[in-house]
């Protein structure tokens, strides 16, 4: 289990923090260039249990997503992310495009040795698990070995309910946050080194409890608008 802190960043704050991080920390080894693209397909039960648990801040909860990077269809990851209060843990399995398409089409493998894929099948049979939303964004990532720190800057976060467009580069997406707002995430094992705190401290960061999935569902329900504010 790892700590995970999230902050809302303005464009100005993002530029300041990104330039500081570039000066002191290495970029993630899997990142080429200034950032990379992430697209995730989220799943939920027939009664939207995971969405409502996220909105309510249930202490122990899970969410399921299928993810790929830079629109590269050679590798997908099926993930379950568990939350226990403010601690997070992730389980992941690599899947090929055929399996990814089956998951997108709500056809889960039942004859599999992988526990996570089998778990999806059981949830489909018992709770009506199915794809519900796509979340799309660009990420810049940095790492620091002490404390196993990983800092990410997520920009241009958007979403859609058209789950059949998961592999479509031209999918129509709704913005998830107000214009020029982004998300800073800081993940670490035990204690965040003071050196790292100083790098990201702009004096006016707003720490939030933010779920990309929960906010995407709220945006989608409002046809691209969220009149009652964002679920931070």
C-alpha positions as CSV (number, residue, x, y, z in Angstrom):
1,X,0.0,0.0,0.0
2,X,1.2,3.5,-0.9
3,X,0.4,7.0,0.0
4,X,-1.3,9.0,-2.7
5,X,-1.7,12.8,-2.5
6,X,-3.6,14.8,-5.2
7,X,-3.6,18.5,-5.9
8,X,-5.5,20.8,-8.3
9,X,-3.0,22.9,-10.3
10,X,-3.5,26.0,-12.3
11,X,-1.6,26.3,-15.6
12,X,0.9,28.7,-13.8
13,X,1.5,26.3,-11.0
14,X,1.9,23.4,-13.3
15,X,4.6,25.2,-15.4
16,X,6.5,26.2,-12.2
17,X,6.4,22.7,-10.7
18,X,7.2,20.9,-14.0
19,X,10.3,23.1,-14.5
20,X,11.5,22.5,-11.0
21,X,11.0,18.8,-11.3
22,X,12.9,18.7,-14.7
23,X,15.9,20.4,-13.0
24,X,16.2,17.9,-10.1
25,X,14.5,14.6,-10.8
26,X,14.7,12.1,-13.7
27,X,11.7,11.5,-15.9
28,X,10.0,8.1,-15.7
29,X,12.1,5.6,-17.7
30,X,9.1,4.7,-19.8
31,X,8.5,8.3,-20.9
32,X,9.8,9.5,-24.2
33,X,9.7,13.3,-24.8
34,X,7.9,15.7,-22.4
35,X,4.8,13.5,-21.7
36,X,2.8,10.4,-22.7
37,X,-0.8,9.7,-23.4
38,X,-3.0,7.5,-21.3
39,X,-6.5,6.2,-22.1
40,X,-8.4,4.1,-19.6
41,X,-11.7,2.2,-19.9
42,X,-13.5,2.0,-16.6
43,X,-15.9,-0.7,-15.5
44,X,-18.7,-0.6,-12.9
45,X,-21.6,-2.7,-11.7
46,X,-25.2,-2.6,-12.8
47,X,-26.1,-0.3,-9.8
48,X,-22.9,1.8,-10.2
49,X,-21.6,0.6,-6.9
50,X,-18.0,1.7,-7.5
51,X,-19.1,5.2,-8.7
52,X,-21.2,5.7,-5.5
53,X,-18.5,4.3,-3.2
54,X,-16.1,6.8,-4.7
55,X,-18.5,9.7,-4.3
56,X,-19.2,8.7,-0.7
57,X,-15.6,8.2,0.2
58,X,-16.1,4.7,1.4
59,X,-12.9,3.7,3.3
60,X,-12.3,0.4,1.5
61,X,-13.1,0.3,-2.2
62,X,-11.9,-0.9,-5.5
63,X,-12.1,0.2,-9.2
64,X,-11.4,-1.6,-12.4
65,X,-9.9,-0.2,-15.6
66,X,-8.3,-1.3,-18.8
67,X,-5.5,1.0,-19.9
68,X,-3.1,1.6,-22.8
69,X,-0.5,4.2,-23.7
70,X,0.2,6.5,-26.6
71,X,-2.6,4.7,-28.6
72,X,-0.3,1.7,-28.9
73,X,-2.5,-1.4,-29.2
74,X,0.4,-3.8,-28.8
75,X,0.1,-3.7,-25.0
76,X,-2.9,-3.2,-22.6
77,X,-3.1,-3.5,-18.8
78,X,-6.1,-4.6,-16.9
79,X,-5.9,-3.1,-13.4
80,X,-7.7,-3.2,-10.1
81,X,-6.9,-0.2,-7.9
82,X,-7.7,-0.7,-4.2
83,X,-8.2,2.2,-1.7
84,X,-8.0,1.8,2.1
85,X,-8.6,5.3,3.5
86,X,-5.7,7.3,2.0
87,X,-3.6,4.3,1.0
88,X,-3.6,2.8,-2.5
89,X,-2.6,-0.5,-4.0
90,X,-2.7,-1.6,-7.6
91,X,-2.9,-5.1,-9.2
92,X,-2.2,-5.3,-12.9
93,X,-2.1,-7.9,-15.7
94,X,-0.9,-7.5,-19.3
95,X,-3.4,-8.4,-22.0
96,X,-3.2,-8.5,-25.8
97,X,-5.5,-6.7,-28.1
98,X,-7.9,-9.6,-28.6
99,X,-8.5,-9.8,-24.8
100,X,-8.7,-6.0,-24.6
101,X,-11.5,-6.0,-27.3
102,X,-13.3,-8.8,-25.5
103,X,-13.2,-6.8,-22.2
104,X,-14.4,-3.7,-24.1
105,X,-17.3,-5.7,-25.5
106,X,-18.2,-7.0,-22.0
107,X,-17.1,-10.5,-22.8
108,X,-14.9,-11.6,-19.9
109,X,-12.7,-14.8,-20.1
110,X,-13.9,-17.5,-17.7
111,X,-11.4,-20.1,-18.6
112,X,-8.3,-18.3,-17.4
113,X,-5.6,-18.8,-14.8
114,X,-5.4,-15.1,-14.1
115,X,-7.1,-14.2,-10.8
116,X,-7.9,-10.6,-11.9
117,X,-9.5,-11.6,-15.2
118,X,-11.5,-14.3,-13.4
119,X,-12.6,-11.8,-10.8
120,X,-14.1,-9.6,-13.7
121,X,-16.1,-12.6,-14.9
122,X,-17.4,-13.3,-11.5
123,X,-18.4,-9.6,-11.0
124,X,-20.2,-9.7,-14.4
125,X,-22.2,-12.7,-13.4
126,X,-23.0,-11.5,-9.9
127,X,-23.2,-7.7,-10.2
128,X,-23.5,-7.0,-13.9
129,X,-20.0,-5.5,-14.3
130,X,-19.7,-3.7,-17.6
131,X,-17.7,-0.9,-19.3
132,X,-19.0,2.6,-18.4
133,X,-16.6,5.4,-19.2
134,X,-13.4,6.3,-21.0
135,X,-10.9,8.7,-19.3
136,X,-8.1,10.2,-21.5
137,X,-5.2,12.5,-20.6
138,X,-1.5,13.4,-21.0
139,X,0.9,12.7,-18.2
140,X,4.4,13.9,-17.3
141,X,6.0,11.6,-14.7
142,X,9.1,11.9,-12.5
143,X,10.7,9.5,-10.0
144,X,12.9,9.6,-6.9
145,X,14.3,6.5,-5.4
146,X,14.2,7.5,-1.7
147,X,10.7,6.6,-0.6
148,X,9.9,5.2,-4.0
149,X,8.4,8.5,-5.0
150,X,6.5,9.0,-8.2
151,X,5.2,12.5,-9.2
152,X,2.8,12.9,-12.1
153,X,1.3,15.9,-13.8
154,X,-1.9,15.0,-15.6
155,X,-3.1,17.5,-18.3
156,X,-6.0,17.8,-20.7
157,X,-8.1,15.3,-18.8
158,X,-11.3,14.3,-20.7
159,X,-13.9,11.6,-20.9
160,X,-16.7,10.0,-22.8
161,X,-19.4,7.4,-22.2
162,X,-19.0,5.9,-25.7
163,X,-17.0,2.9,-24.6
164,X,-17.0,1.4,-28.1
165,X,-14.6,4.3,-29.1
166,X,-11.9,3.1,-26.7
167,X,-9.5,2.5,-29.6
168,X,-10.6,5.5,-31.7
169,X,-8.1,8.3,-31.9
170,X,-10.8,10.6,-32.9
171,X,-13.2,9.8,-30.1
172,X,-15.4,12.8,-29.0
173,X,-14.3,13.7,-25.5
174,X,-15.7,16.1,-22.8
175,X,-13.2,18.1,-20.6
176,X,-13.1,16.8,-17.1
177,X,-11.9,20.0,-15.4
178,X,-12.4,23.7,-15.9
179,X,-10.0,25.3,-18.5
180,X,-6.4,25.4,-17.5
181,X,-6.8,23.1,-14.5
182,X,-4.7,20.0,-14.0
183,X,-3.9,17.3,-11.5
184,X,-0.7,16.8,-9.6
185,X,-0.3,13.4,-7.9
186,X,2.4,12.4,-5.5
187,X,2.9,8.8,-4.6
188,X,5.3,7.3,-2.1
189,X,5.8,4.3,0.2
190,X,6.3,5.6,3.7
191,X,7.6,9.2,4.2
192,X,7.8,11.9,1.5
193,X,11.3,13.4,1.7
194,X,11.4,17.1,2.6
195,X,13.5,17.8,-0.5
196,X,10.6,16.6,-2.7
197,X,8.0,18.7,-0.6
198,X,10.1,21.8,-1.2
199,X,10.2,21.2,-5.0
200,X,6.5,20.9,-5.4
201,X,5.5,23.6,-2.9
202,X,4.3,26.7,-4.6
203,X,2.6,28.1,-1.5
204,X,-0.9,27.8,-2.8
205,X,-1.5,24.3,-3.9
206,X,-5.0,22.9,-3.2
207,X,-5.0,19.3,-1.9
208,X,-8.1,17.4,-3.0
209,X,-9.7,14.0,-3.0
210,X,-10.1,13.6,-6.7
211,X,-11.3,10.6,-8.7
212,X,-11.0,10.8,-12.5
213,X,-13.6,8.0,-12.8
214,X,-16.2,9.5,-10.5
215,X,-15.9,13.0,-12.1
216,X,-16.1,11.5,-15.5
217,X,-19.4,9.8,-14.6
218,X,-20.8,13.1,-13.2
219,X,-19.7,15.0,-16.4
220,X,-21.2,12.3,-18.6
221,X,-24.5,12.4,-16.7
222,X,-24.7,16.2,-17.3
223,X,-23.9,15.9,-21.0
224,X,-20.6,17.6,-20.6
225,X,-21.7,20.0,-17.8
226,X,-21.5,19.7,-14.0
227,X,-23.7,22.3,-12.6
228,X,-23.2,21.3,-8.9
229,X,-19.4,21.7,-9.0
230,X,-16.6,19.2,-9.3
231,X,-16.3,16.3,-6.9
232,X,-12.9,17.2,-5.4
